Amino acid sequence: MLKPLADRVVIKMLESEETTKSGIILAPNAKEKPQIAEVVEVGPGREIDGKLEKMLVKKGDKVVVNKYSGTEVKYEGEDYTIVRQEDILAIAE
């Protein structure tokens, strides 16, 4: 498993909807990059002025991320994105 360092978080993007609320089916190239992801692994936090920054997300959380943030990686056949905690906008409850 990927173990993120500092304030980084490994996420797996959830599939985007293929139909709109009104029932229109979207072509694959018309879909936007999904912004909802599941947290797969969380780093220990970043040290700032000798204190460890608290990580606000945990493994299994569903989160909303900045649309164009992170680094996409393929690991053991799966696609993941590694983002900084500051790129996570909200936890979806």
Backbone as CSV, one residue per row, in Angstrom:
resi,resn,N_x,N_y,N_z,CA_x,CA_y,CA_z,C_x,C_y,C_z
1,MET,0.843,-1.191,0.000,0.000,0.000,0.000,0.880,1.244,0.000
2,LEU,0.394,2.280,-0.596,1.099,3.553,-0.596,0.970,4.212,0.774
3,LYS,2.057,4.646,1.358,2.054,5.326,2.656,2.497,6.770,2.425
4,PRO,1.551,7.729,2.482,1.908,9.119,2.204,2.756,9.737,3.312
5,LEU,3.569,10.696,2.927,4.425,11.407,3.865,3.823,12.766,4.200
6,ALA,4.215,13.302,5.333,3.822,14.643,5.792,2.305,14.814,5.762
7,ASP,1.826,15.892,5.130,0.384,16.202,5.136,-0.298,15.724,3.862
8,ARG,0.236,14.689,3.261,-0.357,14.172,2.026,-1.375,13.074,2.330
9,VAL,-2.327,12.944,1.408,-3.419,11.987,1.554,-3.560,11.230,0.235
10,VAL,-3.643,9.905,0.307,-3.884,9.086,-0.882,-5.393,8.911,-0.999
11,ILE,-5.937,9.278,-2.173,-7.375,9.165,-2.404,-7.638,8.351,-3.661
12,LYS,-8.827,7.797,-3.739,-9.276,7.091,-4.935,-10.528,7.806,-5.399
13,MET,-10.476,8.332,-6.613,-11.608,9.081,-7.146,-12.779,8.137,-7.358
14,LEU,-13.969,8.595,-7.003,-15.178,7.812,-7.220,-15.692,8.105,-8.613
15,GLU,-16.374,7.156,-9.208,-16.871,7.307,-10.579,-17.850,8.464,-10.678
16,SER,-17.751,9.230,-11.760,-18.696,10.319,-11.978,-19.986,9.755,-12.555
17,GLU,-21.057,10.475,-12.369,-22.360,10.039,-12.865,-22.366,10.075,-14.390
18,GLU,-23.024,9.100,-15.002,-23.091,9.042,-16.451,-24.371,9.654,-16.991
19,THR,-25.313,9.987,-16.103,-26.540,10.650,-16.538,-26.770,11.864,-15.663
20,THR,-27.382,12.886,-16.228,-27.722,14.073,-15.462,-29.001,13.810,-14.686
21,LYS,-29.345,14.722,-13.779,-30.563,14.556,-12.990,-31.805,14.515,-13.871
22,SER,-31.741,15.161,-15.041,-32.895,15.155,-15.939,-32.916,13.925,-16.843
23,GLY,-31.920,13.010,-16.683,-31.934,11.762,-17.430,-31.121,11.755,-18.707
24,ILE,-30.390,12.821,-18.990,-29.562,12.877,-20.206,-28.298,12.059,-19.971
25,ILE,-27.998,11.149,-20.897,-26.801,10.315,-20.793,-25.629,11.097,-21.382
26,LEU,-24.554,11.176,-20.602,-23.377,11.934,-21.030,-22.400,11.042,-21.784
27,ALA,-21.834,11.577,-22.841,-20.778,10.882,-23.571,-19.526,10.878,-22.689
28,PRO,-18.655,9.873,-22.844,-17.458,9.801,-22.001,-16.612,11.073,-22.030
29,ASN,-16.507,11.743,-23.165,-15.683,12.950,-23.246,-16.399,14.183,-22.694
30,ALA,-17.682,14.100,-22.381,-18.432,15.237,-21.847,-18.441,15.254,-20.324
31,LYS,-17.988,14.174,-19.711,-17.983,14.102,-18.254,-16.841,14.921,-17.690
32,GLU,-17.113,15.601,-16.584,-16.058,16.337,-15.898,-15.297,15.388,-14.987
33,LYS,-14.086,15.784,-14.647,-13.309,15.016,-13.695,-14.077,14.979,-12.372
34,PRO,-14.257,13.797,-11.771,-14.992,13.737,-10.513,-14.254,14.470,-9.405
35,GLN,-15.004,15.016,-8.468,-14.396,15.748,-7.372,-14.616,15.058,-6.033
36,ILE,-15.376,13.970,-6.029,-15.610,13.220,-4.796,-14.674,12.012,-4.796
37,ALA,-14.001,11.804,-3.674,-13.042,10.714,-3.572,-13.144,10.062,-2.205
38,GLU,-12.597,8.859,-2.122,-12.520,8.167,-0.844,-11.071,8.194,-0.374
39,VAL,-10.865,8.502,0.897,-9.530,8.528,1.472,-9.062,7.089,1.676
40,VAL,-7.914,6.767,1.100,-7.350,5.420,1.184,-6.307,5.345,2.291
41,GLU,-5.485,6.387,2.424,-4.428,6.414,3.435,-4.090,7.865,3.755
42,VAL,-3.684,8.122,4.987,-3.400,9.482,5.449,-1.992,9.530,6.026
43,GLY,-1.241,10.584,5.672,0.089,10.777,6.225,0.017,11.199,7.680
44,PRO,1.170,11.262,8.349,1.204,11.591,9.773,0.965,13.072,10.082
45,GLY,1.082,13.926,9.079,0.957,15.369,9.303,2.280,16.058,9.042
46,ARG,2.216,17.355,8.851,3.408,18.144,8.543,3.861,18.853,9.812
47,GLU,5.151,18.937,9.999,5.684,19.630,11.164,5.826,21.115,10.856
48,ILE,5.203,21.949,11.694,5.272,23.399,11.545,5.745,23.984,12.863
49,ASP,6.878,24.684,12.838,7.469,25.289,14.045,7.589,24.291,15.192
50,GLY,8.010,23.088,14.884,8.225,22.076,15.901,6.978,21.343,16.365
51,LYS,5.814,21.679,15.821,4.561,21.005,16.211,3.994,20.268,15.010
52,LEU,3.441,19.103,15.271,2.854,18.298,14.210,1.442,18.786,13.909
53,GLU,1.196,19.146,12.635,-0.123,19.591,12.192,-1.101,18.422,12.293
54,LYS,-2.287,18.668,12.823,-3.301,17.623,12.967,-3.918,17.328,11.604
55,MET,-4.065,16.034,11.297,-4.735,15.626,10.069,-6.231,15.548,10.362
56,LEU,-7.030,16.202,9.537,-8.467,16.318,9.767,-9.275,15.239,9.067
57,VAL,-8.649,14.482,8.185,-9.352,13.411,7.478,-8.792,12.076,7.936
58,LYS,-9.600,11.028,7.745,-9.155,9.685,8.120,-9.505,8.708,7.007
59,LYS,-8.892,7.571,7.064,-9.125,6.509,6.089,-10.616,6.194,6.037
60,GLY,-11.169,6.111,4.804,-12.579,5.793,4.618,-13.478,6.999,4.436
61,ASP,-12.985,8.214,4.777,-13.784,9.432,4.580,-14.052,9.660,3.101
62,LYS,-15.220,10.177,2.781,-15.537,10.651,1.428,-15.262,12.152,1.455
63,VAL,-14.476,12.628,0.511,-14.059,14.026,0.518,-14.280,14.688,-0.838
64,VAL,-14.377,16.007,-0.804,-14.446,16.829,-2.010,-13.067,17.451,-2.178
65,VAL,-12.482,17.285,-3.361,-11.133,17.799,-3.599,-11.153,18.868,-4.686
66,ASN,-10.130,19.709,-4.651,-9.934,20.697,-5.698,-9.888,19.976,-7.041
67,LYS,-10.524,20.534,-8.041,-10.685,19.878,-9.343,-9.358,19.490,-10.010
68,TYR,-8.361,20.338,-9.935,-7.111,20.075,-10.669,-5.926,19.859,-9.737
69,SER,-6.168,19.337,-8.549,-5.076,19.163,-7.600,-4.573,17.730,-7.587
70,GLY,-3.407,17.568,-7.026,-2.877,16.238,-6.788,-2.024,15.674,-7.905
71,THR,-1.433,14.553,-7.578,-0.591,13.806,-8.507,-1.225,12.444,-8.706
72,GLU,-1.531,12.116,-9.950,-2.146,10.828,-10.249,-1.059,9.767,-10.366
73,VAL,-1.295,8.624,-9.711,-0.346,7.517,-9.765,-1.099,6.210,-9.994
74,LYS,-0.417,5.276,-10.617,-0.960,3.931,-10.794,-0.092,3.030,-9.936
75,TYR,-0.740,2.275,-9.031,-0.010,1.406,-8.114,-0.724,0.065,-8.047
76,GLU,-0.029,-0.991,-8.365,-0.575,-2.343,-8.377,-1.885,-2.421,-9.160
77,GLY,-1.916,-1.758,-10.327,-3.057,-1.818,-11.226,-4.214,-0.899,-10.874
78,GLU,-4.113,-0.132,-9.804,-5.181,0.781,-9.374,-4.738,2.229,-9.578
79,ASP,-5.702,3.103,-9.883,-5.423,4.531,-10.041,-5.710,5.255,-8.736
80,TYR,-4.731,6.022,-8.270,-4.858,6.812,-7.056,-4.436,8.241,-7.352
81,THR,-4.796,9.140,-6.462,-4.325,10.517,-6.523,-3.766,10.861,-5.156
82,ILE,-2.619,11.530,-5.131,-2.030,11.975,-3.873,-2.186,13.488,-3.811
83,VAL,-2.855,13.959,-2.753,-3.101,15.389,-2.579,-2.589,15.830,-1.213
84,ARG,-2.383,17.122,-1.070,-2.087,17.681,0.243,-3.408,17.892,0.970
85,GLN,-3.370,17.859,2.274,-4.594,18.060,3.045,-5.266,19.389,2.675
86,GLU,-4.490,20.407,2.358,-5.065,21.717,2.017,-5.859,21.695,0.703
87,ASP,-5.673,20.669,-0.125,-6.435,20.537,-1.374,-7.785,19.859,-1.162
88,ILE,-8.028,19.369,0.051,-9.326,18.769,0.379,-10.218,19.887,0.889
89,LEU,-11.339,20.072,0.196,-12.224,21.196,0.498,-13.268,20.868,1.565
90,ALA,-13.723,19.612,1.617,-14.777,19.250,2.570,-14.822,17.741,2.746
91,ILE,-15.416,17.323,3.859,-15.713,15.916,4.093,-17.200,15.743,3.819
92,ALA,-17.548,14.789,2.970,-18.962,14.534,2.632,-19.505,13.522,3.639
93,GLU,-20.501,13.944,4.411,-21.078,13.050,5.429,-22.422,12.552,5.014
